[in-house]
C-alpha cells in the first residue's frame, strides 16, 4: 500500500495488514492469541513497543466509538482502566486483574448467563437509529449482516482484546470478527503511514 492509498483507504483492516507487512508479519488470519498478563508491558523496549502503544490507543478509541454496543459496566470500566494504564495512572498488574471481569462480560453473552439482561441489551441495540448504527460500523453495510446479539458478543470480546492488546501473542493484525469496529479515519489519527513507523514516526 502506497502512502497515497493509505491516505484515502476506507478499510482499516487492509491498512493494518499493510502496516504489519511493513514489520515483516504476514497478514494471514490469526484468530487465536494468548495473553492477559500486562505486568511489565509498560516497560517493553523492543522494536515494536511504539507501535504497540499506538495500536493500543487506537483499539481503545475504537471501543469508545461503539460505546452503545457495550452495555455492561465491566466492559466500559475495562476501557477506562486501559486508558489510565496508557497514561501511567494504573499498573499492568491492576489491568490484568480487572481483565477477568471484562472477559466475564463477554462470557455472559456467549454462554447466556443472564437471559433477561441480554434480551434487554438486544432490544436497546435494535432501538439505535440505523444511521447511527451504520456510523459505528465499517463498512456501514455490515449493519444488515450481523444480528444485534452477535454484534454485542463481538463488541464485548473486542474490549477484552483491546484492553490487554500489548500482551497478546503472536503479534499481527486483528481477527476478522473485530474489523467492523475499526475506523480508517480514526486509525489515521493515531498512526501515520506505515513506512514512517519504521522510523518511529507514529502519531498519538
N, C-alpha and C positions, 0 to 999 in steps of 0.2 A: 504494500500500500504506500503510495507516494504521499508527500505532505499535503498536496492539493486534494487528494482523495480523502485524507484524514479530516481535513477542514470541512468537507461537505457531506461526509458519510452520516447516514442516519441509523446505522446498525452498530450499536455499541459492542455486540458480541463479536462482529467481524473486526472491529477496531482492537478489541482486547486480544483476539487471536493474532493480529498483526504485531501488537506490542510484545507478546510473548515470543513470537518468532524472532523479534529483534534480539531477544535474550537466549536464543537457541533452544527454546522449549516448543515442542510440537503442539499445535492446537487440537490434536486428537482429543476426543471426549474423555474426560476423567470424571466419572460420576461417583467414585468412592474415594474419600480423602480421610485422613486421620489427623487428629489434633485435639486442641482443647486446653492444653497446658500453656498458659500465657506467661508463666514465670520466666523472666529473662528476655521476653520478646522485645521489650523496650530497649534492651542493651545490645541487640544484634548489630554487628558491624559488617556483615557480609555484603557482597556486591549488590544484592537485591534489597537491602534494607530501606533505601529511599523509595524504591518502587513499592515495597510492601506498605510503607506508611501512606503513600499517595493513594494506593488502591484501597487501603483500609478506610481512609476518609471518604473515598468515592462510594464504596459499598454502604457505608453508614448514611451518607447523603441520599443514596438510593432508597434506603429504608424510610427516611423522612418523607420521600416522595410518595410512599404507599401507606402512610400513617393510618388511613381509614381501613386498610386491609389488615391492620394489627390491633384487633380489639382487646387483646389480653394485656394486662398490666405488666406481666413478666416480659413479654416481647418488647414493649416500649421502654421498660426500665433497662433492659439489656442494651438497647441502642444508646440510651443516655449514659450508661456506665462506660461503654466503649468509647464514646466521645470524650468522657472525662479521662479515660486511660490515655488517649492521644494527647490530651492537654497536660498530662503528668499529674493529675489530681487523684487518680485511682491506680492501685498497683495491679500488676499482672495476676497476682495471686487472688485478689478480690474479684477480678474479672472472671477468672477460671472458676471460682466457687459459684458465682451467680449464673454461670452458663448452664448449670444444672437446671435452673428454673426456666431458662429460655428454651432449652431442649424439651422440658416438660410441657411447655405451652404448645409446641409442635406435636408432641405425642398426644396431647389432649384431643386434638382434631384428628390425628391419624388413627387413634385407637378408640375414638368415640367415647371418651370417659365422662363427658358432660353433655349428653344429647340436647337437653333443653337450651343450654347456653350456645351450643353450636348452631342450633336452629335459629336462635335469635341473631347470631352473627351473620348467618347466611341471609336472613331477611334484611339486615342492615346493608349488606353489600348489594342486594337486589334493589334497594331503595336509592342507591347512589345514582344520580343522573348519568345517562350513558355518555354524554360529552365529557363529564368529569372523570368517569372511569377510563375512558379512552385516553385522556390526557396522562393517566398514570402508567399506561402500559405501552410497550414498544415491541412491534408496531401496534398501533391502536386497534387493528383488526382482530387481534387475539382476544379481545373482549368477548367476541362471539364464539370463540373456540374453547374457552376454559370456563367450566361451571364455577359458580361462586364458592362452593365448598373446596374445590380443588385449588382455587385461587388463594383462599385463606390458608390452606395447608402449605402451599408453595411459599407464601409470604412468611409464615411462621418459621419454616426451615431456612429461608433466606436470611432472616435475622440471626439465627444460630450460626450460619456460615459467615455473615458479615462481622458478627461480634468478635469471633476468635480467628478471623482470617489470617493474621500473621503466623499463627501456629500450625496452619494446615499444611499437610504434605500428601502427595507431591505438589510442587508448585505448578501453576498453569492457569489457563482461563477458566471461568466459572462453568458449572454444568448448564446444559441447555434449559433445564427447568427454571432457572433463575433469570434467564436473559430477558423475559418480558418486563422485568422490573428495572432494567438498565437503560438509562437515557444517554444517547450520544452527546447531546448538548452538555449535560452535567459532567460527563467524562472529560470533555474538552476543557471544562472549567477547572478540573483537578490535575490533568496531565497534559503536557504538551505533546507534540509529535514524537512518536517512539524513538526516532533517531536521536533526539535531544536527551532522552532519558539515559542513554548510554553514557552521556557526558555529565549526568547528574542535574539536568536542567528541568526537572519536573516542577509543575505549578502546584500551589496549595501548600 
